[in-house]
Amino acid sequence: MNMLKLPVYLDHNATTPCDPRVVEAMLPYFTDQFGNAASRNHPFGWHAEEAVDYAREQVAKLIGADPKEIIFTSGATESDNLAIKGVFDMYASKGNHIITATTEHKAVLDTCKHIEKQGAEVTYLEVNPEGLISLEELESVIKPSTILIAIMYANNEIGTIQYVREISKIARKHGVLFFTDGTQAVGKVPVDVNSDGIDLMAFTSHKMYGPKGVGALYVRRKNPRVKVTSQMDGGGHERGMRSGTLNVPGIVGFGKACEIAMQDMESDNARIAKLRDKLETALLKLEEAYVNGSRESRLPQVTNISFKYVEGEGLMMGFNKDIALSSGSACTSASLEPSYVLKALGLGDDLAHSSLRFGLGRFTSEEQIDFTIEQVSRTVIKLREMSPLWEMFKEGIDLNKIEWAHH
Amino acid sequence: MAYSEKVIDHYSNPKNVGTLDKSSKNVGTGLVGAPECGDVMRLQIEVDEATGVIKDAKFKTFGCGSAIASSSLATEWLKGKSVDDALKIDNMDIVEELNLPPVKIHCSVLAEDAIKAAINDFRKKNGMEEVRFNEKVIH
């Protein structure tokens, strides 16, 4: 029997630890092999360039792309910005209409808001209670001026996986580019840019056991050839699409992380999904506990559960010394607004406040899951004893009929 | 954001969790906040008819650790105070005692509101005029 390792980290949708194999691959590039990949005239530069080329192949391979289609960036936020702003600028003569969804990451939504001020027209699609967009609605809002559909592959809060292949078929049919934020999906589930019909895709290293501060934008080169206008001026690195000295150690680590993901994905996922299901089944045995988002079309390592009548941050406080996870509760953000993703599913604010996101990972053990089940269940029960809403619910009072003093 | 020791202590060992008989003439109940806002506090006081002193106080709270701690602390402070003295409890006293950060000040305001609501409920039941308060500006 393995020992229980504390604290338990169940926030893998926020970030993942570096795999030791990744760190090992990176180390020489901080010291001996420190060259600038753009230095063409000496071995230091050549070695760095070789390392970057090799990593570019590793990254491309994971998503079924050509290495020339990989643009290295500082992370998914930059890639999201480059894709959306870059397409908006490059294809301005063709149109100004972009279609996205209300549950996208802020890096996409805020970028869309930004270009709206510059004359873009953006349609924000609603999602159903499973977190999925309607394909019929998507097709119906396409018009001659539509240049881009930006729909994420998998959602960061609930793990819902969109019907990417269906979306790309619609995009193709209407001659519109399809960009997907693959941050949560790449390295977690099989993603193939050709069979998925993706034209541009943002993804990042630190969600798949690589280092932070490095990501990529996939930009299709054939059928169709896609171009984006660079958003930073400088030395014209990355085929002119992203200037800036390459983060060689980071890129090497990213490459290694992709290689490991490709090799271990199947076995990792089988094990992690089993643990996730065990956790979910056990927690759903509590009264008034509900899974948020689709349970069918979903990443294998995440579950988002609302425990009605207890508040998420209050709940986490019961075990946050030992278990790290996230809540859709308002109290965890400075805005005091609960998660916009959960609200977009049609959840009332009260349920959004009561949610916890459990994100499992490569190094999560069964002992840790057993411990989490025990701690979370115990705290939910304890806090319900303390909750006036739970007492009213148990007395059969309809909470929707109470006139709450909104402050 | 780390919690202060006192918040953790009240959260882990809350004082006076429970329910008093809200139909009793001597019990005042204050229910403040809203589920959509992520905080609901119910605070109850039981007043000794002869002395006008609060002899018992109970709470139940739906909310974050700071909301739970604020209401737990409020019940502790209420016990043994006269109703008039109880009215003098200010939310900033709670902020100071619990070292609440600015983002959690609304928890203390809610606790103060709950105290006032409970007192007014008690006054109303006993044929006294409700005390009017100036609204605190929060959020």
Boltz contact constraints between the chains, C-beta under 6 A:
constraints:
  - contact:
      token1: [A, 311]
      token2: [B, 38]
      max_distance: 6.0
  - contact:
      token1: [A, 311]
      token2: [B, 62]
      max_distance: 6.0
  - contact:
      token1: [A, 311]
      token2: [B, 63]
      max_distance: 6.0
  - contact:
      token1: [A, 311]
      token2: [B, 64]
      max_distance: 6.0
  - contact:
      token1: [A, 313]
      token2: [B, 64]
      max_distance: 6.0
  - contact:
      token1: [A, 314]
      token2: [B, 63]
      max_distance: 6.0
  - contact:
      token1: [A, 314]
      token2: [B, 64]
      max_distance: 6.0
  - contact:
      token1: [A, 314]
      token2: [B, 65]
      max_distance: 6.0
  - contact:
      token1: [A, 317]
      token2: [B, 11]
      max_distance: 6.0
  - contact:
      token1: [A, 317]
      token2: [B, 65]
      max_distance: 6.0
  - contact:
      token1: [A, 330]
      token2: [B, 38]
      max_distance: 6.0
  - contact:
      token1: [A, 331]
      token2: [B, 38]
      max_distance: 6.0
  - contact:
      token1: [A, 331]
      token2: [B, 64]
      max_distance: 6.0
  - contact:
      token1: [A, 349]
      token2: [B, 36]
      max_distance: 6.0
  - contact:
      token1: [A, 350]
      token2: [B, 35]
      max_distance: 6.0
  - contact:
      token1: [A, 350]
      token2: [B, 36]
      max_distance: 6.0
  - contact:
      token1: [A, 353]
      token2: [B, 38]
      max_distance: 6.0
  - contact:
      token1: [A, 386]
      token2: [B, 17]
      max_distance: 6.0
  - contact:
      token1: [A, 386]
      token2: [B, 60]
      max_distance: 6.0
  - contact:
      token1: [A, 387]
      token2: [B, 62]
      max_distance: 6.0
  - contact:
      token1: [A, 388]
      token2: [B, 40]
      max_distance: 6.0
  - contact:
      token1: [A, 388]
      token2: [B, 42]
      max_distance: 6.0
  - contact:
      token1: [A, 388]
      token2: [B, 60]
      max_distance: 6.0
  - contact:
      token1: [A, 389]
      token2: [B, 40]
      max_distance: 6.0
  - contact:
      token1: [A, 389]
      token2: [B, 62]
      max_distance: 6.0
  - contact:
      token1: [A, 404]
      token2: [B, 34]
      max_distance: 6.0
  - contact:
      token1: [A, 405]
      token2: [B, 32]
      max_distance: 6.0
  - contact:
      token1: [A, 406]
      token2: [B, 34]
      max_distance: 6.0
